C-alpha cells in the first residue's frame, strides 16, 4: 500500500468523487467550493441520466437508448473513480477504489449497464454523506481553529488600524473591544474586563483582568475595552501553538496502522481471489461484482482515524491537549503513575511561613539578598521569596549575574559577594558547611512538613526560610479514582526532603513506600527508566518546570496547567491547560472511550463486511444493495466516532 502516513490522504481516493468518502481521500480538492460545485453538477447529471434509463426501460424506449443513458450515467461517476485507481497504481499505492472501478468495468463488460450506473451513483451519493459525517467528527477541531483571530486593532499614530495577526509585533499596543477575540498574548496596560478563556482551559467561567494581568490569544473579551501590550508574535502565542499541535496530532499516524499495513498487503489479492472463487462456484458474475463492492474496506480504514480525530478535538475543547492518538491508546495500558509533588499534587503556590537569621544579618538583609538572586526565576520557591519581599517592602539587592541548578538552588554574584539560595544538598555541593546547630534547628522546624531553603553569603549560612505548600483540594480524590480504575502503583517523585514528600503522600492517600524523595530533576528521568525497565507503561505527571526529561521519557508525559510554559508544551505528550488535576482523570477516561470506540468500529466494520459478502454469495444482496450496505457501514463507523464528545459529557 505504500507509506501508511499518506494512506489516509491517498488510499482509496476516487478523485473528485472518492468512492468511500473520507476514508478514501480526505484532504481532497472536493473540500474546495469550485470542486464541490463541479461534483454536484456531475452527480446531478448522473442521476438524471440514470432516471431516464430506468424510466425508458419501463415505458418501452429502444434498448440502445436505455443502454446509452445508463452508460453515460456510469461514466459520469465512474471516470473519477477509475482515474484515481490508475493514479494510485502508477504511484505504487493500492487503493480501495480499485474495487469500485473493477465492479463498474465488469458490469459494463457483461452488458449490465444499469447495474454499473446504479453502483456508481450510490457510491457517489454515499461519498457526500460520508464527507458530511466525517466533518461532523472533526467539528470540535474546527471549533478550536475558528477561534483563532485573523486581525487585531493596533495603535498607530494616535489611532487604531486593523492589522493581520501575523504582522503584529512584540511591543505593539492592541485595542480589544467587548466581544473581540484577543489576537495576541500580552499584558493589560489599561482598562479592566472579564475574559472567557474556555478555548484554553475548557472552563467557561470568566476571569477578571486589569492592568498588569496576562491575557492570551483566542480568549474572548466579554464586557470591557482594554489596551494590551503584545508579548509574543502570533506564531509563538499560546493559542497558535495549541492549534498547531492539534492540527499536527490530527495528521499523525494513528496507533493501529501497523494492523492496516499488514491487512492491506494481502487484502486486495485475497478479495480478488475470493471473487474469482465465487464466480467459479456460482457461475454468477453479478454475485462476484457484489462481492467486490461490499469488500471495499473503507469502514475499516476509518475506524481508527475518525475516532482519534474526534477524541483529540473533544479533549482540546476541555483543556486537554493530546499530541497523538498513540497516547490515547497508551492511556488504557498504564501500569504506574508517577507524580511530581510541587505544583502537581500541591498547589505550587508556596509561601514563607517563617525565617531564621544568623550572625549580624536580619530578616530584611537576608531577604534582600535572596530575592535579588531569585529575581529571574519562576520556580515556586523563587516566587514565594519574591512575594515575601514585596509584602515586607524589601528592595532586592542588585546582581551582576546568576546561575541556577534546576530544582536545587541558585547562585548569584554581587558586590556583597557570592550568594547561594537553595536546599541543604545544594549548599553542601557548593562547598558550604552547614553548622550542626543550624541543621538541628532547621530539622526541628520542618518536622511539620515545611520545606527548607537556606541562604549563604561567601560560604557562610546567614539564614533559612521555612516554606509551606498546600495539597490540592482534588488530589486525594484523584488518587482514589486512579486506584478504583485499576492503577495500584502510584508514586511521588520529588526533589524535596522525605519528611515533606511523605506528608503530602499521607494527605493524598499514597503509600509511603512509593515516595522517592531528594531526587534531582535530572534524576527523575532515571526513576522513570527504572520503572520502564520492568516492562511497565509509565505515566509521569508534573508541572513542567523542572520535569522536561522525565516528561519526555515516560510513555505518557502529562504537564499540568502549562499555558505559559512553552517547554512543557513541547516536551510533554499531554498538556492539561487548566490548573486542575481532575483533567488527568478526564484524559484517561477519554483514552478508554476512544479505545472502546475503535474496537467497536473495527469489529462492526469486519463483521458487517463479512455478512454482506455472505449475503452476496447466496445471491440475497445484489450490486445496488451491496453499494448501499457499504455506505451504511462507513456512515455507522463515522457516527460512532462522532459520539465520543457525547460520551465524554455523559461521563463527566
PLY file of the C-alpha trace (Angstrom):
ply
format ascii 1.0
element vertex 652
property float x
property float y
property float z
element edge 651
property int vertex1
property int vertex2
end_header
0.00 0.00 0.00
2.99 2.29 0.19
3.63 4.65 3.08
0.80 4.50 5.55
1.47 8.06 6.69
-0.08 9.01 3.35
-2.72 6.32 3.46
-5.49 8.42 4.90
-4.83 11.11 2.34
-4.32 8.91 -0.69
-5.60 5.39 -0.28
-8.90 4.83 -1.90
-9.18 8.35 -3.21
-11.59 8.31 -6.07
-10.72 11.65 -7.49
-13.43 14.24 -7.09
-15.91 11.51 -6.14
-13.94 9.20 -3.93
-15.91 6.04 -3.59
-15.62 5.74 0.10
-15.66 9.32 1.18
-13.13 10.48 3.71
-11.68 7.02 4.17
-10.57 7.17 0.64
-9.48 10.71 0.31
-9.79 13.28 2.97
-7.68 16.24 2.08
-9.01 16.07 -1.49
-9.95 19.09 -3.57
-13.60 18.19 -3.06
-13.37 20.34 0.04
-12.99 23.42 -2.11
-16.03 25.31 -3.33
-15.36 25.05 -7.07
-14.69 21.34 -6.86
-17.84 20.85 -4.79
-19.96 22.61 -7.41
-18.47 20.50 -10.21
-19.00 17.36 -8.17
-22.66 18.13 -7.55
-23.27 19.02 -11.21
-21.74 15.73 -12.36
-23.70 13.83 -9.73
-26.95 15.52 -10.76
-26.26 14.70 -14.40
-25.58 11.07 -13.50
-28.83 10.94 -11.54
-30.88 12.41 -14.37
-29.34 10.04 -16.91
-29.94 7.02 -14.68
-33.54 8.11 -14.03
-34.00 8.44 -17.78
-32.59 4.96 -18.38
-34.81 3.34 -15.72
-37.89 5.23 -16.95
-37.07 4.39 -20.55
-36.90 0.71 -19.71
-40.40 0.83 -18.21
-42.00 2.93 -20.97
-40.52 0.87 -23.75
-37.70 3.01 -25.16
-35.37 1.18 -27.53
-32.81 -0.90 -25.68
-29.93 1.00 -27.28
-31.30 4.32 -25.94
-31.66 2.88 -22.43
-28.13 1.48 -22.60
-26.65 4.77 -23.82
-28.29 6.69 -20.94
-27.05 4.11 -18.42
-23.52 4.11 -19.83
-23.34 7.92 -19.76
-24.52 7.87 -16.13
-21.91 5.25 -15.25
-19.20 7.29 -16.96
-20.13 10.44 -15.01
-19.47 8.74 -11.68
-17.09 6.02 -12.82
-14.44 8.04 -14.63
-13.20 9.88 -11.46
-13.09 6.51 -9.69
-11.11 4.89 -12.49
-8.72 7.84 -12.83
-7.94 7.71 -9.11
-7.40 3.94 -9.28
-4.95 4.30 -12.18
-3.11 7.17 -10.44
-2.80 5.02 -7.34
-1.39 2.09 -9.28
1.08 4.31 -11.16
2.16 5.88 -7.86
2.63 2.44 -6.29
-0.34 2.87 -3.97
-3.05 0.28 -3.79
-6.37 1.87 -3.03
-9.88 0.73 -2.37
-11.22 2.50 -5.45
-9.74 -0.38 -7.42
-12.66 -2.48 -6.18
-15.27 0.06 -7.24
-13.55 0.57 -10.58
-13.34 -3.17 -11.23
-17.02 -3.58 -10.32
-18.14 -0.83 -12.71
-15.96 -2.08 -15.57
-17.08 -5.68 -15.05
-20.73 -4.66 -15.10
-20.26 -2.73 -18.35
-18.32 -5.59 -19.97
-21.11 -8.10 -19.30
-23.73 -5.64 -20.51
-25.24 -4.78 -17.12
-25.17 -1.06 -17.80
-27.90 -0.18 -15.31
-26.03 -2.02 -12.55
-22.84 -0.07 -13.38
-24.75 3.22 -13.30
-26.57 2.38 -10.05
-23.37 1.34 -8.27
-21.51 4.47 -9.36
-24.37 6.78 -8.34
-24.93 5.12 -4.95
-21.23 5.23 -4.09
-21.00 8.88 -5.13
-24.06 9.92 -3.12
-22.67 7.93 -0.20
-19.40 9.83 -0.53
-21.20 13.12 0.08
-22.96 11.73 3.14
-19.68 10.28 4.42
-17.85 13.53 3.92
-20.50 15.34 5.93
-20.37 12.71 8.67
-16.57 12.85 8.73
-16.58 16.62 9.05
-19.02 16.22 11.94
-16.44 14.05 13.68
-13.92 16.89 13.21
-16.24 19.66 14.37
-14.51 20.02 17.76
-11.19 20.66 16.00
-12.81 23.14 13.63
-14.31 25.00 16.61
-10.82 25.37 18.06
-9.34 26.66 14.81
-12.28 29.02 14.24
-11.49 30.94 17.43
-8.08 31.92 16.12
-8.40 35.61 15.15
-7.30 36.96 11.77
-6.80 40.64 12.62
-6.21 42.95 15.56
-6.66 46.68 16.16
-3.12 48.04 16.57
-2.35 51.53 17.87
-0.71 53.65 15.17
-0.16 57.45 15.28
-2.76 58.05 17.93
-5.40 55.85 16.31
-6.10 52.17 15.77
-5.86 50.31 12.47
-6.76 46.71 11.60
-3.61 44.62 11.13
-3.30 40.89 10.26
-2.27 38.96 13.38
0.90 37.70 11.67
2.03 41.34 11.27
1.50 42.28 14.91
4.91 42.70 16.57
6.10 42.32 20.16
5.62 45.65 21.91
2.65 46.74 19.78
-0.35 48.07 21.67
-3.65 46.43 20.69
-7.18 47.57 21.49
-9.56 44.74 22.38
-13.24 45.71 22.46
-16.08 43.83 24.16
-16.88 40.73 22.11
-13.49 40.73 20.35
-11.21 37.72 20.31
-7.83 38.65 21.80
-5.38 38.48 18.85
-2.06 38.04 20.69
-0.65 37.11 24.07
0.10 40.21 26.09
-0.23 42.25 29.28
-3.10 44.62 30.02
-1.92 48.23 30.01
-5.23 49.93 30.79
-8.85 49.07 31.31
-10.49 46.13 33.02
-12.72 43.35 31.78
-13.82 39.74 32.13
-12.29 37.23 29.73
-13.60 33.86 28.59
-10.56 31.55 28.40
-12.54 28.38 27.67
-10.63 27.94 24.41
-7.54 27.28 26.53
-8.94 25.75 29.69
-12.23 24.18 28.65
-13.84 26.11 31.52
-16.17 28.97 30.62
-16.02 30.76 33.99
-14.98 34.38 33.22
-11.61 35.58 34.54
-11.24 39.16 35.70
-8.41 41.10 34.02
-6.97 44.52 34.81
-3.73 46.43 34.33
-0.73 44.13 34.77
-2.64 40.90 34.11
-1.66 38.50 31.34
-4.16 37.71 28.58
-3.97 35.00 25.91
-4.82 34.94 22.23
-8.03 33.09 21.40
-9.70 34.28 24.61
-12.92 36.27 24.22
-13.20 39.73 25.78
-16.60 39.90 27.44
-17.52 43.30 28.81
-14.81 45.95 28.82
-12.38 47.56 26.38
-8.71 47.02 27.25
-5.38 48.03 25.75
-2.76 45.29 25.81
0.94 45.29 25.07
1.83 42.30 22.89
4.38 39.95 24.45
4.54 37.23 21.76
4.37 37.01 17.99
1.30 35.24 16.65
3.28 32.15 15.68
4.61 31.84 19.25
1.38 32.63 21.08
-0.14 30.05 23.37
-3.27 29.58 21.28
-1.40 29.36 17.97
0.80 26.65 19.40
-2.22 24.77 20.70
-3.99 24.96 17.33
-0.76 23.86 15.63
-0.33 20.86 17.91
-3.96 19.82 17.47
-3.60 20.03 13.69
-0.36 18.06 13.87
-1.93 15.44 16.13
-4.83 15.12 13.68
-2.47 14.28 10.82
-0.21 11.90 12.72
-0.22 8.19 12.09
-2.89 6.53 14.27
-1.62 3.73 16.52
-3.38 0.82 14.82
-1.92 1.48 11.37
0.51 -1.47 11.61
-2.58 -3.69 11.52
-3.80 -1.90 8.40
-0.33 -2.23 6.85
-0.49 -5.98 7.34
-4.08 -6.22 6.12
-3.56 -4.05 3.06
-0.68 -6.15 1.75
-2.98 -9.15 1.33
-6.47 -7.64 1.21
-6.69 -6.74 -2.47
-5.31 -10.01 -3.90
-7.30 -12.03 -1.33
-10.53 -10.22 -2.26
-9.92 -10.79 -5.96
-9.23 -14.48 -5.28
-12.50 -14.80 -3.33
-14.32 -13.02 -6.15
-12.91 -15.50 -8.67
-13.94 -18.44 -6.49
-17.47 -17.08 -6.18
-17.66 -16.80 -9.96
-16.37 -20.37 -10.34
-18.72 -21.90 -7.77
-21.86 -19.91 -8.58
-21.31 -19.05 -12.23
-22.78 -15.62 -11.48
-20.78 -12.56 -12.49
-23.36 -10.38 -10.73
-22.59 -12.04 -7.37
-18.87 -11.60 -7.99
-19.41 -7.90 -8.72
-21.37 -7.56 -5.49
-18.53 -9.22 -3.55
-16.09 -6.66 -4.94
-18.37 -3.76 -3.98
-19.03 -4.85 -0.40
-15.37 -5.80 0.12
-14.21 -2.16 -0.10
-12.59 -1.72 3.38
-13.48 1.95 3.74
-15.28 1.47 7.06
-12.31 -0.44 8.45
-9.84 2.21 7.31
-11.87 4.91 9.03
-12.28 3.01 12.29
-9.17 4.43 13.97
-8.53 7.87 12.41
-12.14 9.06 12.74
-12.17 8.10 16.43
-8.76 9.63 17.13
-9.63 12.91 15.42
-12.94 13.15 17.27
-11.20 12.41 20.60
-8.37 14.90 20.07
-10.89 17.63 19.31
-13.05 16.67 22.29
-10.02 16.77 24.57
-8.79 20.12 23.31
-12.21 21.70 23.88
-11.98 20.57 27.52
-8.47 21.87 28.15
-6.70 18.58 27.39
-4.13 18.88 24.60
-3.22 15.43 23.23
-0.37 15.31 20.73
-1.10 11.94 19.11
-3.65 9.16 19.06
-0.85 6.93 20.33
-1.18 8.44 23.80
-4.93 7.84 23.81
-4.20 4.17 23.17
-1.44 4.11 25.83
-3.84 5.62 28.40
-5.58 2.28 28.65
-2.31 0.43 29.32
-0.91 2.48 32.21
0.63 0.39 35.00
2.20 3.13 37.12
1.54 6.83 37.62
4.42 8.93 38.94
3.60 12.38 40.32
5.89 15.31 40.84
4.99 16.97 44.15
5.25 20.73 43.90
2.68 22.27 41.57
1.17 18.88 40.77
-0.19 17.24 43.91
0.25 20.54 45.72
-0.97 23.93 44.60
2.54 25.18 43.83
1.66 28.48 45.49
4.25 28.29 48.25
4.50 30.91 50.97
7.14 31.80 53.52
5.97 30.50 56.88
8.95 31.79 58.88
12.54 32.98 58.50
15.53 32.40 60.77
18.67 34.52 60.53
22.20 34.17 61.90
25.15 36.39 62.70
24.74 40.10 62.03
22.00 39.59 59.44
18.33 40.33 59.98
15.28 39.20 58.02
15.36 42.28 55.77
19.01 41.91 54.71
18.70 38.16 54.11
15.52 38.68 52.09
17.11 41.48 50.05
19.94 39.18 49.02
17.74 36.11 48.42
15.03 37.87 46.43
17.63 39.55 44.20
19.25 36.20 43.45
15.85 34.68 42.65
14.74 37.65 40.56
14.86 35.89 37.19
13.47 32.54 38.34
9.86 31.34 38.04
10.26 28.35 40.34
7.55 28.21 43.07
10.21 28.73 45.77
11.57 31.78 43.97
8.09 33.23 43.58
7.40 32.69 47.28
10.59 34.52 48.35
9.97 37.40 45.92
6.34 37.69 47.08
7.53 37.73 50.71
9.96 40.53 49.88
7.16 42.56 48.28
4.88 42.02 51.26
7.62 43.21 53.64
8.61 46.14 51.44
12.15 44.87 50.97
14.08 46.13 47.96
16.12 43.44 46.22
19.87 43.95 46.05
21.46 44.13 42.60
23.35 41.24 40.95
25.92 41.06 38.23
24.96 37.54 37.20
23.16 34.46 38.43
23.46 30.77 37.70
20.79 28.26 38.69
20.72 24.49 39.06
17.19 23.28 38.34
15.38 22.01 41.41
18.34 22.61 43.75
19.12 26.29 44.04
20.64 29.41 42.54
23.97 31.21 42.78
24.29 34.97 42.49
27.34 37.21 42.24
27.05 40.72 43.61
29.10 43.48 45.23
28.43 41.81 48.58
29.91 38.52 47.41
28.60 35.12 46.38
25.05 34.36 47.46
23.60 30.85 47.38
19.88 30.15 47.80
18.73 26.53 47.83
18.34 23.31 49.74
20.93 21.80 52.04
22.34 19.47 49.38
22.86 22.38 47.01
24.82 24.37 49.59
26.92 21.36 50.56
27.62 20.64 46.89
28.89 24.20 46.56
31.27 23.70 49.47
29.23 25.39 52.19
29.34 23.78 55.64
26.02 23.99 57.49
26.69 24.19 61.25
25.17 21.32 63.17
23.24 23.74 65.39
21.66 25.36 62.34
20.89 21.97 60.81
19.24 20.70 64.02
17.11 23.82 64.37
16.06 23.62 60.73
15.09 19.98 61.02
13.05 20.65 64.14
11.13 23.48 62.46
10.47 21.39 59.38
9.03 18.37 61.17
5.55 19.62 60.34
6.22 19.17 56.62
7.58 22.62 55.70
10.30 22.96 53.05
13.66 24.50 53.96
15.54 26.99 51.80
18.97 28.08 53.02
20.74 31.33 52.21
24.52 31.72 52.38
26.88 34.63 51.71
30.52 33.90 50.89
30.17 30.28 52.11
28.57 31.26 55.42
24.97 30.37 56.23
23.14 33.60 57.07
19.61 32.29 57.34
16.94 29.91 56.13
13.27 30.07 55.19
10.53 27.65 56.16
8.09 27.44 53.26
4.81 25.60 53.12
2.66 24.48 50.24
-0.93 23.25 50.44
-2.10 19.98 48.94
-4.65 20.50 46.16
-8.24 20.02 47.24
-8.79 17.47 44.47
-5.56 15.46 44.87
-6.87 12.82 47.30
-10.00 12.19 45.20
-7.93 11.90 42.02
-5.62 9.33 43.64
-8.63 7.38 44.91
-10.23 7.36 41.45
-6.97 6.18 39.88
-6.89 3.26 42.28
-10.52 2.43 41.50
-9.64 2.37 37.79
-7.12 -0.41 38.48
-3.87 1.57 38.80
-2.45 0.40 42.11
1.14 1.63 41.83
1.07 5.40 42.38
4.27 7.17 43.43
5.65 10.59 44.29
8.99 11.66 42.80
10.19 14.83 44.49
13.34 16.83 44.98
12.15 17.79 48.45
13.09 16.11 51.73
11.48 12.76 52.60
9.53 14.22 55.54
7.86 16.78 53.28
7.15 14.31 50.48
5.71 11.76 52.92
3.48 14.41 54.45
1.97 15.06 51.02
1.71 11.31 50.36
-0.25 10.84 53.58
-2.65 13.64 52.64
-3.21 12.17 49.17
-3.53 8.52 50.13
-0.25 7.37 48.58
1.74 4.62 50.31
4.96 5.96 51.88
6.96 3.11 50.33
6.18 4.68 46.94
7.78 8.00 47.85
11.04 8.89 46.08
12.46 11.95 47.84
15.55 14.06 47.29
15.52 13.32 43.55
17.12 15.99 41.40
15.32 16.96 38.17
17.83 15.13 36.01
17.45 12.02 38.16
13.67 11.88 37.72
14.24 10.57 34.22
16.31 7.72 35.67
13.46 6.84 38.04
11.07 6.63 35.07
13.56 4.46 33.18
13.83 2.17 36.19
10.09 1.50 36.13
10.11 1.06 32.35
12.91 -1.50 32.55
10.40 -3.96 34.05
8.14 -3.53 31.05
5.62 -1.25 32.76
3.79 1.54 30.95
4.53 4.75 32.85
2.58 7.98 33.10
4.56 10.86 34.61
2.61 13.91 35.77
4.44 17.15 36.51
4.11 20.91 36.25
6.76 21.11 33.54
9.06 23.48 35.46
11.90 21.02 36.09
10.34 17.85 34.70
11.09 18.05 30.97
13.43 15.00 30.80
11.03 12.82 32.82
8.00 14.01 30.84
9.73 13.14 27.58
10.98 9.75 28.84
7.63 8.49 30.15
5.28 6.55 27.91
2.84 9.36 28.62
4.20 12.64 29.96
1.41 14.87 31.31
2.17 18.54 32.04
-0.12 20.43 34.43
-1.51 23.90 33.80
1.06 24.73 31.13
-0.45 27.60 29.18
2.61 29.78 29.85
5.23 27.04 29.92
6.23 26.52 26.29
8.90 23.98 27.27
6.25 21.80 28.89
4.05 22.07 25.80
6.97 20.99 23.64
8.30 18.09 25.71
5.17 16.53 27.20
2.77 14.26 25.35
-0.38 15.55 27.01
-0.90 19.08 28.34
-3.58 19.94 30.88
-4.27 23.56 30.07
-6.28 24.19 33.22
-4.64 24.04 36.63
-6.89 21.20 37.76
-5.60 17.68 38.45
-9.05 16.24 37.67
-8.26 16.77 33.99
-5.87 13.82 34.32
-8.88 11.61 35.01
-10.62 13.22 32.03
-7.71 12.28 29.77
-7.68 8.69 30.97
-11.45 8.46 30.58
-11.15 9.85 27.06
-8.48 7.24 26.30
-10.77 4.43 27.45
-13.74 5.76 25.48
-11.59 6.11 22.37
-10.23 2.57 22.72
-13.76 1.18 23.11
-14.89 3.18 20.09
-12.04 1.94 17.90
-12.60 -1.67 18.91
-16.32 -1.31 18.27
-15.66 0.28 14.88
-13.24 -2.46 13.80
-15.47 -5.32 14.96
-18.53 -3.81 13.29
-16.70 -2.99 10.05
-15.30 -6.51 9.68
-18.49 -8.27 10.79
-20.76 -6.22 8.54
-18.44 -6.66 5.56
-18.31 -10.44 6.02
-22.10 -10.53 6.45
-22.61 -8.62 3.20
-20.14 -10.90 1.43
-22.05 -13.99 2.64
-25.35 -12.48 1.51
-23.80 -11.63 -1.83
-22.51 -15.20 -2.24
-26.03 -16.59 -1.79
-27.50 -14.01 -4.15
-29.55 -12.28 -1.46
-27.77 -8.93 -1.92
-27.29 -7.55 -5.42
-24.78 -4.88 -6.60
-27.00 -1.87 -5.85
-27.89 -3.27 -2.42
-24.22 -4.03 -1.80
-23.30 -0.42 -2.56
-25.97 0.78 -0.11
-24.74 -1.66 2.53
-21.17 -0.50 2.03
-22.19 3.13 2.65
-24.24 2.17 5.72
-21.13 0.55 7.25
-18.99 3.65 6.65
-21.63 6.04 7.98
-22.14 3.87 11.06
-18.41 3.97 11.86
-18.27 7.75 11.41
-21.40 8.26 13.51
-19.99 6.10 16.30
-16.73 8.10 16.31
-18.64 11.38 16.38
-20.32 10.24 19.61
-17.05 10.40 21.60
-17.68 14.00 22.79
-21.20 12.95 23.83
-19.89 10.06 25.92
-17.35 12.40 27.49
-20.13 14.78 28.53
-22.21 11.96 30.00
-19.23 10.60 31.93
-18.31 14.00 33.33
0 1
1 2
2 3
3 4
4 5
5 6
6 7
7 8
8 9
9 10
10 11
11 12
12 13
13 14
14 15
15 16
16 17
17 18
18 19
19 20
20 21
21 22
22 23
23 24
24 25
25 26
26 27
27 28
28 29
29 30
30 31
31 32
32 33
33 34
34 35
35 36
36 37
37 38
38 39
39 40
40 41
41 42
42 43
43 44
44 45
45 46
46 47
47 48
48 49
49 50
50 51
51 52
52 53
53 54
54 55
55 56
56 57
57 58
58 59
59 60
60 61
61 62
62 63
63 64
64 65
65 66
66 67
67 68
68 69
69 70
70 71
71 72
72 73
73 74
74 75
75 76
76 77
77 78
78 79
79 80
80 81
81 82
82 83
83 84
84 85
85 86
86 87
87 88
88 89
89 90
90 91
91 92
92 93
93 94
94 95
95 96
96 97
97 98
98 99
99 100
100 101
101 102
102 103
103 104
104 105
105 106
106 107
107 108
108 109
109 110
110 111
111 112
112 113
113 114
114 115
115 116
116 117
117 118
118 119
119 120
120 121
121 122
122 123
123 124
124 125
125 126
126 127
127 128
128 129
129 130
130 131
131 132
132 133
133 134
134 135
135 136
136 137
137 138
138 139
139 140
140 141
141 142
142 143
143 144
144 145
145 146
146 147
147 148
148 149
149 150
150 151
151 152
152 153
153 154
154 155
155 156
156 157
157 158
158 159
159 160
160 161
161 162
162 163
163 164
164 165
165 166
166 167
167 168
168 169
169 170
170 171
171 172
172 173
173 174
174 175
175 176
176 177
177 178
178 179
179 180
180 181
181 182
182 183
183 184
184 185
185 186
186 187
187 188
188 189
189 190
190 191
191 192
192 193
193 194
194 195
195 196
196 197
197 198
198 199
199 200
200 201
201 202
202 203
203 204
204 205
205 206
206 207
207 208
208 209
209 210
210 211
211 212
212 213
213 214
214 215
215 216
216 217
217 218
218 219
219 220
220 221
221 222
222 223
223 224
224 225
225 226
226 227
227 228
228 229
229 230
230 231
231 232
232 233
233 234
234 235
235 236
236 237
237 238
238 239
239 240
240 241
241 242
242 243
243 244
244 245
245 246
246 247
247 248
248 249
249 250
250 251
251 252
252 253
253 254
254 255
255 256
256 257
257 258
258 259
259 260
260 261
261 262
262 263
263 264
264 265
265 266
266 267
267 268
268 269
269 270
270 271
271 272
272 273
273 274
274 275
275 276
276 277
277 278
278 279
279 280
280 281
281 282
282 283
283 284
284 285
285 286
286 287
287 288
288 289
289 290
290 291
291 292
292 293
293 294
294 295
295 296
296 297
297 298
298 299
299 300
300 301
301 302
302 303
303 304
304 305
305 306
306 307
307 308
308 309
309 310
310 311
311 312
312 313
313 314
314 315
315 316
316 317
317 318
318 319
319 320
320 321
321 322
322 323
323 324
324 325
325 326
326 327
327 328
328 329
329 330
330 331
331 332
332 333
333 334
334 335
335 336
336 337
337 338
338 339
339 340
340 341
341 342
342 343
343 344
344 345
345 346
346 347
347 348
348 349
349 350
350 351
351 352
352 353
353 354
354 355
355 356
356 357
357 358
358 359
359 360
360 361
361 362
362 363
363 364
364 365
365 366
366 367
367 368
368 369
369 370
370 371
371 372
372 373
373 374
374 375
375 376
376 377
377 378
378 379
379 380
380 381
381 382
382 383
383 384
384 385
385 386
386 387
387 388
388 389
389 390
390 391
391 392
392 393
393 394
394 395
395 396
396 397
397 398
398 399
399 400
400 401
401 402
402 403
403 404
404 405
405 406
406 407
407 408
408 409
409 410
410 411
411 412
412 413
413 414
414 415
415 416
416 417
417 418
418 419
419 420
420 421
421 422
422 423
423 424
424 425
425 426
426 427
427 428
428 429
429 430
430 431
431 432
432 433
433 434
434 435
435 436
436 437
437 438
438 439
439 440
440 441
441 442
442 443
443 444
444 445
445 446
446 447
447 448
448 449
449 450
450 451
451 452
452 453
453 454
454 455
455 456
456 457
457 458
458 459
459 460
460 461
461 462
462 463
463 464
464 465
465 466
466 467
467 468
468 469
469 470
470 471
471 472
472 473
473 474
474 475
475 476
476 477
477 478
478 479
479 480
480 481
481 482
482 483
483 484
484 485
485 486
486 487
487 488
488 489
489 490
490 491
491 492
492 493
493 494
494 495
495 496
496 497
497 498
498 499
499 500
500 501
501 502
502 503
503 504
504 505
505 506
506 507
507 508
508 509
509 510
510 511
511 512
512 513
513 514
514 515
515 516
516 517
517 518
518 519
519 520
520 521
521 522
522 523
523 524
524 525
525 526
526 527
527 528
528 529
529 530
530 531
531 532
532 533
533 534
534 535
535 536
536 537
537 538
538 539
539 540
540 541
541 542
542 543
543 544
544 545
545 546
546 547
547 548
548 549
549 550
550 551
551 552
552 553
553 554
554 555
555 556
556 557
557 558
558 559
559 560
560 561
561 562
562 563
563 564
564 565
565 566
566 567
567 568
568 569
569 570
570 571
571 572
572 573
573 574
574 575
575 576
576 577
577 578
578 579
579 580
580 581
581 582
582 583
583 584
584 585
585 586
586 587
587 588
588 589
589 590
590 591
591 592
592 593
593 594
594 595
595 596
596 597
597 598
598 599
599 600
600 601
601 602
602 603
603 604
604 605
605 606
606 607
607 608
608 609
609 610
610 611
611 612
612 613
613 614
614 615
615 616
616 617
617 618
618 619
619 620
620 621
621 622
622 623
623 624
624 625
625 626
626 627
627 628
628 629
629 630
630 631
631 632
632 633
633 634
634 635
635 636
636 637
637 638
638 639
639 640
640 641
641 642
642 643
643 644
644 645
645 646
646 647
647 648
648 649
649 650
650 651
